[in-house]
Amino acid sequence: MNLAGEIRSFFKGDVEVSAKARDEYSRDASLFRIKPEIVVFPKDAADVCNLVSFVTKKKQGGAHVSLTARSGGTDMTGGPLSDSIVMVFTRYMNRLKGLVGEYVVVEPGMYYHDFDKETKKHGLILPSYPASREICALGGMVANNAGGEKNLTYGKTARYVKKITMVLNDGHLHVFKPLHKGEWEEKLREDGVEGDIYRRMHDLIISHRAVIEKARPVVSKNSSGYALWDVFDENRGVFDLTKVIVGSQGTLGIITDITFQLIRPNSYSALVVLFLDDMKKLGGVIKHMMRHKPESFESYDDHTFRIAVKFFPEFAARLKSNFFKLTISFLPEIWMMLTGGVPKLVLLAEFTASTEKEARRMAEKAEKDMRMSFGIRTKIARTNAEAEKYWAMRRESFNLLRKRVRGLRAAPFIDDLVVKPEQVPEFLPKLEQIINEYDDLIYTVAGHMGDGNFHVIPLMDPKNKRMKQTILEVARRVYDLVLAYHGSISGEHNDGLIRGAYVEDMFGKDMYRLFQETKHIFDPGNIFNPGKKINVSLKQSLANIETVSQ
Ligand SMILES: Cc1cc2nc3c(=O)[nH]c(=O)nc-3n(C[C@H](O)[C@H](O)[C@H](O)COP(=O)(O)OP(=O)(O)OC[C@H]3O[C@@H](n4cnc5c(N)ncnc54)[C@H](O)[C@@H]3O)c2cc1C
């Protein structure tokens, strides 16, 4: 019996090997394409357990087999791609299992937009949603430690994960949550896989305190590496392994249930839009705006602006709003394009409060300060529809690039850089200087200004023979620049195949060894998503880059 046949003999969900299924799951939103041998759709956690046990045994018998989890498949790093078994959660394991108070239990395959509709009925949200909120699912948000436009105030997904149920290499379900002193001490005495993991992770963290603390990122967001620095809070006596599981890209085990603590957002918001022509003013603008404490502070550049106007019909379709009304609201942008008045950078600062009056007051105060102090063009969005237009330009830019630019393809490989916000005015021109040296790179820059986190998405011709070489050169130079500022190579998108080879550069040899040890403690057989995040072969990664657009 072949592998798929063997799996069918015990698996309740679907097992597919058709060319169509293998093709459909060979891509995410990254540059890569890897065809899985088998695609499976588990019905429930028992299916996941049985499959993990099966794969463990096969691997012990010497078979080339592994398990890679996939939720929405919107990863930009190649995280959910594999040539072995890909396990897709969105078909069946997509239920909201319970919502009590502000706590919600959910399966990893639930799409964020479905989840959001449900939680909003209770006046609650998970505020760490990414710009891909319409297409991603919760399993991927947790496994990537996703973040988004509300990060400045609310932080990333890790902050909201209160419990994770995960299948470990023994094929059993294990629950991870923050443990207080007596609880984790008891775990250290426990037999079996879980006790072993707690003992070894505790030892690792205690005996390498200094290395781990030194490697703690100094920027406000990071999804690179395993967040070992957040596991043991010695002051509070709390030991919390969810901190390394979140952001681990499915390399430590398979998540079957997540408990989130949600927040009750402010009911009213007002948006200040700044049109910046002179980049020399950026430093002052960031500093002043941060004093006004916006809930979000986002940005997009002139390339993004032009693409949004150029592909206006697609854009309008995405917004699902009245085409005529939207066209009218876009007239100022069209006018700017025609008269050559496109700003170098558009900055969005959102203020929220429990009353409309208060949100408006905060926005007006900030807007006046920006206008008076810097003499820049500003406006306050008058209606929700107008605010939505600016948000859509910010959120949808990458999606438009992925779908619309004929002959060229979006090439995310320096897509998630982070430096301290106060370093941005010095950092951005240096970054642009590097990219501008390459004639074959057209690109957009959008990002989370308040966090110093930038998404640079070049457009490249896949048929260009120099493409891989350019990627290698530019990535090396850009990551060297980021690291010279003690920044992070990934604020939220994670490492996967595209950045795995740079993780050691970011954290240093000693910390990298602890990452390898962490992977080994959880997954000694290397069955969970091997070759991602750590132990990544750059050569192998490059071989998987799709060089012909299909
Ligand atoms: C247009 C666009 C905009 C984006 N904007 C943002 C952004 O603003 N912020 C941001 O953080 N990201 C962004 N992303 C990247 C991506 O959408 C997010 O990281 C998202 O959270 C991934 O979710 P997913 O369900 O699609 O995950 P997938 O792509 O399915 O998987 C992501 C990773 O999680 C692992 N995984 C999935 N399910 C499980 C499971 N059950 N158990 C263990 N591991 C699992 C996979 O193996 C993979 O390594 C963007 C992507 C696109 C295409």
The ligand as a Gaussian input file, in Angstrom:
#p B3LYP/6-31G(d) Opt

LIG

0 1
 C       -1.786000      40.626000       1.437000
 C       -1.073000      40.129000       2.655000
 C       -0.876000      40.976000       3.732000
 C       -0.236000      40.527000       4.897000
 N       -0.114000      41.360000       5.957000
 C        0.379000      40.914000       7.125000
 C        0.424000      41.752000       8.275000
 O       -0.012000      42.894000       8.253000
 N        0.922000      41.226000       9.421000
 C        1.341000      39.922000       9.508000
 O        1.717000      39.494000      10.587000
 N        1.336000      39.126000       8.437000
 C        0.854000      39.567000       7.246000
 N        0.801000      38.729000       6.164000
 C        1.338000      37.356000       6.289000
 C        0.248000      36.309000       6.737000
 O       -0.974000      36.631000       6.124000
 C        0.033000      36.280000       8.233000
 O        1.208000      35.975000       8.929000
 C       -1.076000      35.305000       8.656000
 O       -1.270000      35.394000      10.031000
 C       -0.828000      33.871000       8.261000
 O       -2.004000      33.160000       8.519000
 P       -2.459000      31.914000       7.603000
 O       -3.661000      31.336000       8.230000
 O       -2.602000      32.299000       6.206000
 O       -1.217000      30.965000       7.826000
 P       -0.537000      29.898000       6.872000
 O        0.050000      30.566000       5.693000
 O       -1.453000      28.790000       6.608000
 O        0.610000      29.356000       7.828000
 C        1.553000      30.194000       8.409000
 C        2.518000      29.378000       9.258000
 O        1.795000      28.831000      10.347000
 C        1.921000      27.422000      10.394000
 N        0.640000      26.867000      10.835000
 C       -0.581000      27.041000      10.266000
 N       -1.510000      26.352000      10.945000
 C       -0.870000      25.728000      11.969000
 C       -1.277000      24.814000      12.996000
 N       -2.539000      24.399000      13.115000
 N       -0.334000      24.348000      13.849000
 C        0.965000      24.729000      13.748000
 N        1.409000      25.571000      12.781000
 C        0.494000      26.055000      11.906000
 C        2.282000      27.017000       8.975000
 O        3.004000      25.790000       8.931000
 C        3.120000      28.191000       8.522000
 O        4.454000      28.012000       8.914000
 C        0.233000      39.186000       4.966000
 C        0.038000      38.326000       3.873000
 C       -0.596000      38.786000       2.727000
 C       -0.792000      37.839000       1.595000

